[in-house]
């Protein structure tokens, strides 16, 4: 059973594949893919004249073809012509989470929280937020703060660099040098409130070397995983954002050490000649929980 740390469910989110909700061929393939999470997209990937058709198709599909992966539905903005109908379809489809686009303030989260509360949405339904505008980046800490309270639902940030580049004029240069400060700013905001955070898409799925480079960069910056646009990117994302055996072994040793009676209530302990604080225990528990998820998946395959 997945354990909750700081009231956020522990999830494996190395690979987060985006699939157009109106693409029946893509929907049919999802169940057999090794992605940790799948975003069924009702927003950018679906043209305005196909929104209603896409909603209906997605609800029907998820009713009989629920994937093993964490299931997320990206809706249109609440203030758009499609937002409320998307939210209603998402409730009917029962995903694990709803992804809100272009979140720019805590009010964007609160409006959806109120809407869900009025309709008695299940407590386990979570929210994700796309941070993809200048205001979203600047207000990142305040947005993330809505996930600190019980009942807040917000679990995860997803970076949208395509929109952020468009609004700022920063070009899509290799290495993302001029974007790294914002990527780190978003990560700090998420971590400050205990949220997961997913790196932006790499647009050219025919460039595996470029994708590998960007995965390494995202991993080294501290991101939990990467949003993907093609199944060909799944294996590399799982590899780069995966857990190393040494990290798992260290996490288990920290958990075991703090569980000893003589260490009960201690804030700092000596572990093999190294001082380890209780804050490291929380991180160790997350790593152990994710390792447990990986092992269960291996057993099923």
LINUR-V914521 format. One line per field, one symbol per residue. psi: psi as a letter, one per 20 degrees, with the letter a starting at -180 (. if undefined). Layout:
BEGIN
psi = ???
END
This chain:
BEGIN
psi = ppqppkjpppqolgpnppppijnhghhhighjqjqhqpoooidhipqhijgggggghgggghhilprhqppqpprrqhjriighhggghgghilrhqpppqlpirhhhghghggghghjlqqhiprqqppojrghgghjgghghhijhqpihhphqqppnhghhgghijprmqqikgiighhghgggggghhjkqrppqrqohnijmhghggghggggghijqhappqiqhiigggghghjapqhhhgggghhggggiiqhijpiqhprooljppprhhhgghhhgghghhhgghhhhhh.
END
